[in-house]
């Protein structure tokens, strides 16, 4: 397998090279879906999760964009904490 070495916020990790198609992996899924994304996420842009959400034909799905949140600081936002409490 071919991997790409990346660094984010001082942490090194390896990502498998190639495209991962979320829609392809979820095409047969028929359960509940809840996507939470930060509006300032620069690692995975909010449009990516929104496009996935819109493309999935599910009856029970929700999307929440946390304004001001990035990729790894969702826990700092009360909307995220409150939503987790409601869902769990």
Backbone atoms as SQL, in Angstrom:
CREATE TABLE atoms (id INTEGER PRIMARY KEY, chain TEXT, resi INTEGER, resn TEXT, atom TEXT, x REAL, y REAL, z REAL);
INSERT INTO atoms VALUES
  (1, 'A', 1, 'UNK', 'N', 0.844, -1.189, 0.000),
  (2, 'A', 1, 'UNK', 'CA', 0.000, 0.000, 0.000),
  (3, 'A', 1, 'UNK', 'C', 0.879, 1.239, 0.000),
  (4, 'A', 2, 'UNK', 'N', 0.360, 2.271, -0.586),
  (5, 'A', 2, 'UNK', 'CA', 1.098, 3.511, -0.698),
  (6, 'A', 2, 'UNK', 'C', 0.492, 4.535, 0.269),
  (7, 'A', 3, 'UNK', 'N', 1.347, 5.131, 1.110),
  (8, 'A', 3, 'UNK', 'CA', 0.870, 6.085, 2.107),
  (9, 'A', 3, 'UNK', 'C', 1.553, 7.433, 1.936),
  (10, 'A', 4, 'UNK', 'N', 0.838, 8.468, 2.310),
  (11, 'A', 4, 'UNK', 'CA', 1.344, 9.825, 2.272),
  (12, 'A', 4, 'UNK', 'C', 1.559, 10.298, 3.709),
  (13, 'A', 5, 'UNK', 'N', 2.750, 10.804, 4.000),
  (14, 'A', 5, 'UNK', 'CA', 3.053, 11.307, 5.338),
  (15, 'A', 5, 'UNK', 'C', 2.526, 12.739, 5.447),
  (16, 'A', 6, 'UNK', 'N', 1.727, 12.994, 6.476),
  (17, 'A', 6, 'UNK', 'CA', 1.126, 14.308, 6.687),
  (18, 'A', 6, 'UNK', 'C', 1.409, 14.797, 8.097),
  (19, 'A', 7, 'UNK', 'N', 1.305, 16.091, 8.276),
  (20, 'A', 7, 'UNK', 'CA', 1.419, 16.663, 9.615),
  (21, 'A', 7, 'UNK', 'C', 0.309, 17.684, 9.780),
  (22, 'A', 8, 'UNK', 'N', -0.389, 17.605, 10.923),
  (23, 'A', 8, 'UNK', 'CA', -1.491, 18.516, 11.208),
  (24, 'A', 8, 'UNK', 'C', -1.410, 18.917, 12.667),
  (25, 'A', 9, 'UNK', 'N', -1.314, 20.215, 12.921),
  (26, 'A', 9, 'UNK', 'CA', -1.209, 20.730, 14.293),
  (27, 'A', 9, 'UNK', 'C', -0.075, 20.073, 15.064),
  (28, 'A', 10, 'UNK', 'N', 1.035, 19.815, 14.399),
  (29, 'A', 10, 'UNK', 'CA', 2.194, 19.230, 15.057),
  (30, 'A', 10, 'UNK', 'C', 2.138, 17.726, 15.222),
  (31, 'A', 11, 'UNK', 'N', 1.081, 17.094, 14.772),
  (32, 'A', 11, 'UNK', 'CA', 0.952, 15.640, 14.876),
  (33, 'A', 11, 'UNK', 'C', 1.174, 15.016, 13.506),
  (34, 'A', 12, 'UNK', 'N', 2.050, 14.024, 13.458),
  (35, 'A', 12, 'UNK', 'CA', 2.301, 13.322, 12.203),
  (36, 'A', 12, 'UNK', 'C', 1.378, 12.120, 12.088),
  (37, 'A', 13, 'UNK', 'N', 0.887, 11.895, 10.888),
  (38, 'A', 13, 'UNK', 'CA', 0.091, 10.700, 10.628),
  (39, 'A', 13, 'UNK', 'C', 0.252, 10.322, 9.166),
  (40, 'A', 14, 'UNK', 'N', -0.225, 9.149, 8.836),
  (41, 'A', 14, 'UNK', 'CA', -0.099, 8.641, 7.479),
  (42, 'A', 14, 'UNK', 'C', -1.484, 8.403, 6.900),
  (43, 'A', 15, 'UNK', 'N', -1.646, 8.828, 5.672),
  (44, 'A', 15, 'UNK', 'CA', -2.923, 8.687, 4.987),
  (45, 'A', 15, 'UNK', 'C', -2.715, 7.793, 3.773),
  (46, 'A', 16, 'UNK', 'N', -3.604, 6.838, 3.619),
  (47, 'A', 16, 'UNK', 'CA', -3.536, 5.971, 2.455),
  (48, 'A', 16, 'UNK', 'C', -3.788, 6.814, 1.213),
  (49, 'A', 17, 'UNK', 'N', -2.903, 6.705, 0.236),
  (50, 'A', 17, 'UNK', 'CA', -3.070, 7.474, -0.995),
  (51, 'A', 17, 'UNK', 'C', -4.219, 6.912, -1.809),
  (52, 'A', 18, 'UNK', 'N', -4.872, 7.780, -2.495),
  (53, 'A', 18, 'UNK', 'CA', -6.008, 7.384, -3.311),
  (54, 'A', 18, 'UNK', 'C', -7.274, 8.012, -2.770),
  (55, 'A', 19, 'UNK', 'N', -8.293, 7.957, -3.563),
  (56, 'A', 19, 'UNK', 'CA', -9.553, 8.589, -3.192),
  (57, 'A', 19, 'UNK', 'C', -10.425, 7.624, -2.398),
  (58, 'A', 20, 'UNK', 'N', -10.952, 8.107, -1.299),
  (59, 'A', 20, 'UNK', 'CA', -11.906, 7.350, -0.492),
  (60, 'A', 20, 'UNK', 'C', -13.278, 7.925, -0.797),
  (61, 'A', 21, 'UNK', 'N', -14.145, 7.125, -1.346),
  (62, 'A', 21, 'UNK', 'CA', -15.462, 7.592, -1.758),
  (63, 'A', 21, 'UNK', 'C', -16.500, 7.263, -0.685),
  (64, 'A', 22, 'UNK', 'N', -16.793, 8.242, 0.169),
  (65, 'A', 22, 'UNK', 'CA', -17.768, 8.042, 1.247),
  (66, 'A', 22, 'UNK', 'C', -19.130, 7.626, 0.713),
  (67, 'A', 23, 'UNK', 'N', -19.556, 8.248, -0.358),
  (68, 'A', 23, 'UNK', 'CA', -20.869, 7.941, -0.916),
  (69, 'A', 23, 'UNK', 'C', -20.940, 6.486, -1.369),
  (70, 'A', 24, 'UNK', 'N', -19.882, 6.006, -1.981),
  (71, 'A', 24, 'UNK', 'CA', -19.847, 4.612, -2.419),
  (72, 'A', 24, 'UNK', 'C', -19.943, 3.664, -1.221),
  (73, 'A', 25, 'UNK', 'N', -19.271, 4.009, -0.139),
  (74, 'A', 25, 'UNK', 'CA', -19.284, 3.157, 1.052),
  (75, 'A', 25, 'UNK', 'C', -20.621, 3.201, 1.796),
  (76, 'A', 26, 'UNK', 'N', -21.380, 4.258, 1.604),
  (77, 'A', 26, 'UNK', 'CA', -22.656, 4.402, 2.313),
  (78, 'A', 26, 'UNK', 'C', -23.879, 4.160, 1.429),
  (79, 'A', 27, 'UNK', 'N', -23.664, 3.780, 0.197),
  (80, 'A', 27, 'UNK', 'CA', -24.782, 3.673, -0.753),
  (81, 'A', 27, 'UNK', 'C', -25.871, 2.694, -0.313),
  (82, 'A', 28, 'UNK', 'N', -25.519, 1.659, 0.423),
  (83, 'A', 28, 'UNK', 'CA', -26.510, 0.679, 0.871),
  (84, 'A', 28, 'UNK', 'C', -26.938, 0.881, 2.323),
  (85, 'A', 29, 'UNK', 'N', -26.449, 1.934, 2.954),
  (86, 'A', 29, 'UNK', 'CA', -26.789, 2.215, 4.348),
  (87, 'A', 29, 'UNK', 'C', -28.219, 2.740, 4.426),
  (88, 'A', 30, 'UNK', 'N', -28.996, 2.244, 5.394),
  (89, 'A', 30, 'UNK', 'CA', -30.371, 2.725, 5.517),
  (90, 'A', 30, 'UNK', 'C', -30.735, 3.104, 6.956),
  (91, 'A', 31, 'UNK', 'N', -29.738, 3.355, 7.783),
  (92, 'A', 31, 'UNK', 'CA', -29.979, 3.732, 9.171),
  (93, 'A', 31, 'UNK', 'C', -30.036, 5.238, 9.349),
  (94, 'A', 32, 'UNK', 'N', -29.877, 5.653, 10.590),
  (95, 'A', 32, 'UNK', 'CA', -29.864, 7.079, 10.920),
  (96, 'A', 32, 'UNK', 'C', -28.512, 7.682, 10.551),
  (97, 'A', 33, 'UNK', 'N', -28.531, 8.951, 10.211),
  (98, 'A', 33, 'UNK', 'CA', -27.299, 9.669, 9.880),
  (99, 'A', 33, 'UNK', 'C', -27.324, 11.025, 10.567),
  (100, 'A', 34, 'UNK', 'N', -26.237, 11.347, 11.246),
  (101, 'A', 34, 'UNK', 'CA', -26.095, 12.665, 11.855),
  (102, 'A', 34, 'UNK', 'C', -24.670, 13.126, 11.604),
  (103, 'A', 35, 'UNK', 'N', -24.523, 14.140, 10.773),
  (104, 'A', 35, 'UNK', 'CA', -23.212, 14.690, 10.447),
  (105, 'A', 35, 'UNK', 'C', -23.064, 16.021, 11.170),
  (106, 'A', 36, 'UNK', 'N', -21.969, 16.172, 11.901),
  (107, 'A', 36, 'UNK', 'CA', -21.628, 17.428, 12.572),
  (108, 'A', 36, 'UNK', 'C', -20.301, 17.891, 11.996),
  (109, 'A', 37, 'UNK', 'N', -20.244, 19.145, 11.563),
  (110, 'A', 37, 'UNK', 'CA', -19.039, 19.654, 10.912),
  (111, 'A', 37, 'UNK', 'C', -18.772, 21.084, 11.371),
  (112, 'A', 38, 'UNK', 'N', -17.508, 21.453, 11.454),
  (113, 'A', 38, 'UNK', 'CA', -17.122, 22.809, 11.810),
  (114, 'A', 38, 'UNK', 'C', -17.030, 23.700, 10.583),
  (115, 'A', 39, 'UNK', 'N', -17.536, 24.915, 10.691),
  (116, 'A', 39, 'UNK', 'CA', -17.541, 25.833, 9.543),
  (117, 'A', 39, 'UNK', 'C', -16.137, 26.285, 9.141),
  (118, 'A', 40, 'UNK', 'N', -15.170, 26.229, 10.073),
  (119, 'A', 40, 'UNK', 'CA', -13.800, 26.645, 9.764),
  (120, 'A', 40, 'UNK', 'C', -12.864, 25.461, 9.561),
  (121, 'A', 41, 'UNK', 'N', -13.406, 24.279, 9.328),
  (122, 'A', 41, 'UNK', 'CA', -12.584, 23.089, 9.083),
  (123, 'A', 41, 'UNK', 'C', -11.866, 23.263, 7.749),
  (124, 'A', 42, 'UNK', 'N', -10.536, 23.250, 7.780),
  (125, 'A', 42, 'UNK', 'CA', -9.741, 23.390, 6.558),
  (126, 'A', 42, 'UNK', 'C', -9.113, 22.065, 6.146),
  (127, 'A', 43, 'UNK', 'N', -9.264, 21.048, 6.965),
  (128, 'A', 43, 'UNK', 'CA', -8.739, 19.728, 6.616),
  (129, 'A', 43, 'UNK', 'C', -9.741, 18.989, 5.721),
  (130, 'A', 44, 'UNK', 'N', -11.004, 19.023, 6.114),
  (131, 'A', 44, 'UNK', 'CA', -12.102, 18.500, 5.294),
  (132, 'A', 44, 'UNK', 'C', -13.121, 19.632, 5.219),
  (133, 'A', 45, 'UNK', 'N', -13.253, 20.221, 4.076),
  (134, 'A', 45, 'UNK', 'CA', -14.112, 21.393, 3.944),
  (135, 'A', 45, 'UNK', 'C', -15.574, 21.041, 4.221),
  (136, 'A', 46, 'UNK', 'N', -16.324, 21.974, 4.812),
  (137, 'A', 46, 'UNK', 'CA', -17.729, 21.721, 5.124),
  (138, 'A', 46, 'UNK', 'C', -18.558, 21.298, 3.905),
  (139, 'A', 47, 'UNK', 'N', -18.178, 21.783, 2.728),
  (140, 'A', 47, 'UNK', 'CA', -18.916, 21.424, 1.514),
  (141, 'A', 47, 'UNK', 'C', -18.864, 19.921, 1.253),
  (142, 'A', 48, 'UNK', 'N', -17.778, 19.276, 1.676),
  (143, 'A', 48, 'UNK', 'CA', -17.632, 17.835, 1.459),
  (144, 'A', 48, 'UNK', 'C', -18.704, 17.075, 2.242),
  (145, 'A', 49, 'UNK', 'N', -18.852, 17.411, 3.523),
  (146, 'A', 49, 'UNK', 'CA', -19.860, 16.708, 4.326),
  (147, 'A', 49, 'UNK', 'C', -21.278, 17.097, 3.902),
  (148, 'A', 50, 'UNK', 'N', -21.463, 18.346, 3.519),
  (149, 'A', 50, 'UNK', 'CA', -22.799, 18.781, 3.086),
  (150, 'A', 50, 'UNK', 'C', -23.200, 18.082, 1.787),
  (151, 'A', 51, 'UNK', 'N', -22.257, 17.953, 0.859),
  (152, 'A', 51, 'UNK', 'CA', -22.542, 17.257, -0.396),
  (153, 'A', 51, 'UNK', 'C', -22.881, 15.793, -0.143),
  (154, 'A', 52, 'UNK', 'N', -22.157, 15.162, 0.775),
  (155, 'A', 52, 'UNK', 'CA', -22.449, 13.776, 1.130),
  (156, 'A', 52, 'UNK', 'C', -23.853, 13.679, 1.732),
  (157, 'A', 53, 'UNK', 'N', -24.153, 14.567, 2.653),
  (158, 'A', 53, 'UNK', 'CA', -25.471, 14.593, 3.293),
  (159, 'A', 53, 'UNK', 'C', -26.584, 14.729, 2.252),
  (160, 'A', 54, 'UNK', 'N', -26.423, 15.675, 1.336),
  (161, 'A', 54, 'UNK', 'CA', -27.445, 15.918, 0.317),
  (162, 'A', 54, 'UNK', 'C', -27.594, 14.735, -0.641),
  (163, 'A', 55, 'UNK', 'N', -26.506, 14.031, -0.898),
  (164, 'A', 55, 'UNK', 'CA', -26.529, 12.927, -1.864),
  (165, 'A', 55, 'UNK', 'C', -27.156, 11.651, -1.312),
  (166, 'A', 56, 'UNK', 'N', -27.165, 11.494, 0.004),
  (167, 'A', 56, 'UNK', 'CA', -27.704, 10.269, 0.598),
  (168, 'A', 56, 'UNK', 'C', -29.222, 10.360, 0.732),
  (169, 'A', 57, 'UNK', 'N', -29.906, 9.378, 0.176),
  (170, 'A', 57, 'UNK', 'CA', -31.364, 9.341, 0.205),
  (171, 'A', 57, 'UNK', 'C', -31.813, 8.553, 1.436),
  (172, 'A', 58, 'UNK', 'N', -31.812, 9.226, 2.573),
  (173, 'A', 58, 'UNK', 'CA', -32.188, 8.601, 3.840),
  (174, 'A', 58, 'UNK', 'C', -33.363, 9.358, 4.450),
  (175, 'A', 59, 'UNK', 'N', -34.237, 8.632, 5.110),
  (176, 'A', 59, 'UNK', 'CA', -35.379, 9.277, 5.760),
  (177, 'A', 59, 'UNK', 'C', -34.976, 10.002, 7.036),
  (178, 'A', 60, 'UNK', 'N', -34.077, 9.404, 7.803),
  (179, 'A', 60, 'UNK', 'CA', -33.703, 9.951, 9.108),
  (180, 'A', 60, 'UNK', 'C', -32.271, 10.466, 9.063),
  (181, 'A', 61, 'UNK', 'N', -32.121, 11.724, 8.663),
  (182, 'A', 61, 'UNK', 'CA', -30.783, 12.305, 8.597),
  (183, 'A', 61, 'UNK', 'C', -30.820, 13.745, 9.086),
  (184, 'A', 62, 'UNK', 'N', -29.711, 14.141, 9.719),
  (185, 'A', 62, 'UNK', 'CA', -29.571, 15.501, 10.246),
  (186, 'A', 62, 'UNK', 'C', -28.168, 15.999, 9.938),
  (187, 'A', 63, 'UNK', 'N', -28.064, 17.308, 9.755),
  (188, 'A', 63, 'UNK', 'CA', -26.776, 17.949, 9.501),
  (189, 'A', 63, 'UNK', 'C', -26.670, 19.167, 10.403),
  (190, 'A', 64, 'UNK', 'N', -25.558, 19.282, 11.094),
  (191, 'A', 64, 'UNK', 'CA', -25.330, 20.438, 11.957),
  (192, 'A', 64, 'UNK', 'C', -23.967, 21.029, 11.647),
  (193, 'A', 65, 'UNK', 'N', -23.961, 22.300, 11.255),
  (194, 'A', 65, 'UNK', 'CA', -22.723, 23.029, 11.022),
  (195, 'A', 65, 'UNK', 'C', -22.463, 23.886, 12.256),
  (196, 'A', 66, 'UNK', 'N', -21.343, 23.633, 12.928),
  (197, 'A', 66, 'UNK', 'CA', -20.982, 24.401, 14.125),
  (198, 'A', 66, 'UNK', 'C', -20.174, 25.620, 13.681),
  (199, 'A', 67, 'UNK', 'N', -20.786, 26.791, 13.781),
  (200, 'A', 67, 'UNK', 'CA', -20.136, 28.030, 13.347),
  (201, 'A', 67, 'UNK', 'C', -18.882, 28.310, 14.172),
  (202, 'A', 68, 'UNK', 'N', -17.782, 28.557, 13.480),
  (203, 'A', 68, 'UNK', 'CA', -16.521, 28.900, 14.124),
  (204, 'A', 68, 'UNK', 'C', -15.641, 27.723, 14.474),
  (205, 'A', 69, 'UNK', 'N', -16.174, 26.517, 14.417),
  (206, 'A', 69, 'UNK', 'CA', -15.390, 25.326, 14.781),
  (207, 'A', 69, 'UNK', 'C', -14.510, 24.890, 13.616),
  (208, 'A', 70, 'UNK', 'N', -13.368, 24.320, 13.979),
  (209, 'A', 70, 'UNK', 'CA', -12.460, 23.774, 12.985),
  (210, 'A', 70, 'UNK', 'C', -12.568, 22.267, 12.924),
  (211, 'A', 71, 'UNK', 'N', -11.462, 21.625, 12.563),
  (212, 'A', 71, 'UNK', 'CA', -11.455, 20.169, 12.409),
  (213, 'A', 71, 'UNK', 'C', -11.332, 19.438, 13.741),
  (214, 'A', 72, 'UNK', 'N', -10.594, 20.024, 14.656),
  (215, 'A', 72, 'UNK', 'CA', -10.283, 19.289, 15.890),
  (216, 'A', 72, 'UNK', 'C', -10.613, 20.049, 17.176),
  (217, 'A', 73, 'UNK', 'N', -11.508, 21.007, 17.099),
  (218, 'A', 73, 'UNK', 'CA', -11.844, 21.757, 18.318),
  (219, 'A', 73, 'UNK', 'C', -13.351, 21.835, 18.572),
  (220, 'A', 74, 'UNK', 'N', -14.103, 20.886, 18.049),
  (221, 'A', 74, 'UNK', 'CA', -15.557, 20.894, 18.238),
  (222, 'A', 74, 'UNK', 'C', -15.953, 20.885, 19.712),
  (223, 'A', 75, 'UNK', 'N', -15.139, 20.201, 20.537),
  (224, 'A', 75, 'UNK', 'CA', -15.445, 20.101, 21.975),
  (225, 'A', 75, 'UNK', 'C', -15.459, 21.463, 22.662),
  (226, 'A', 76, 'UNK', 'N', -14.892, 22.476, 22.031),
  (227, 'A', 76, 'UNK', 'CA', -14.838, 23.816, 22.619),
  (228, 'A', 76, 'UNK', 'C', -16.127, 24.609, 22.403),
  (229, 'A', 77, 'UNK', 'N', -17.074, 24.054, 21.679),
  (230, 'A', 77, 'UNK', 'CA', -18.280, 24.790, 21.316),
  (231, 'A', 77, 'UNK', 'C', -19.505, 24.208, 22.015),
  (232, 'A', 78, 'UNK', 'N', -20.245, 25.082, 22.685),
  (233, 'A', 78, 'UNK', 'CA', -21.396, 24.629, 23.470),
  (234, 'A', 78, 'UNK', 'C', -22.468, 23.970, 22.599),
  (235, 'A', 79, 'UNK', 'N', -22.624, 24.419, 21.349),
  (236, 'A', 79, 'UNK', 'CA', -23.602, 23.787, 20.451),
  (237, 'A', 79, 'UNK', 'C', -23.282, 22.313, 20.244),
  (238, 'A', 80, 'UNK', 'N', -22.005, 22.005, 20.134),
  (239, 'A', 80, 'UNK', 'CA', -21.583, 20.614, 19.939),
  (240, 'A', 80, 'UNK', 'C', -21.883, 19.787, 21.186),
  (241, 'A', 81, 'UNK', 'N', -21.515, 20.307, 22.345),
  (242, 'A', 81, 'UNK', 'CA', -21.733, 19.597, 23.609),
  (243, 'A', 81, 'UNK', 'C', -23.232, 19.388, 23.843),
  (244, 'A', 82, 'UNK', 'N', -24.003, 20.426, 23.630),
  (245, 'A', 82, 'UNK', 'CA', -25.453, 20.346, 23.830),
  (246, 'A', 82, 'UNK', 'C', -26.072, 19.320, 22.869),
  (247, 'A', 83, 'UNK', 'N', -25.634, 19.331, 21.631),
  (248, 'A', 83, 'UNK', 'CA', -26.159, 18.393, 20.637),
  (249, 'A', 83, 'UNK', 'C', -25.813, 16.962, 21.002),
  (250, 'A', 84, 'UNK', 'N', -24.595, 16.732, 21.451),
  (251, 'A', 84, 'UNK', 'CA', -24.224, 15.381, 21.873),
  (252, 'A', 84, 'UNK', 'C', -25.096, 14.917, 23.028),
  (253, 'A', 85, 'UNK', 'N', -25.348, 15.807, 23.962),
  (254, 'A', 85, 'UNK', 'CA', -26.212, 15.466, 25.088),
  (255, 'A', 85, 'UNK', 'C', -27.618, 15.115, 24.638),
  (256, 'A', 86, 'UNK', 'N', -28.126, 15.835, 23.660),
  (257, 'A', 86, 'UNK', 'CA', -29.469, 15.561, 23.138),
  (258, 'A', 86, 'UNK', 'C', -29.525, 14.231, 22.395),
  (259, 'A', 87, 'UNK', 'N', -28.495, 13.942, 21.633),
  (260, 'A', 87, 'UNK', 'CA', -28.470, 12.734, 20.801),
  (261, 'A', 87, 'UNK', 'C', -28.197, 11.497, 21.632),
  (262, 'A', 88, 'UNK', 'N', -27.257, 11.609, 22.563),
  (263, 'A', 88, 'UNK', 'CA', -26.885, 10.442, 23.352),
  (264, 'A', 88, 'UNK', 'C', -27.833, 10.267, 24.511);
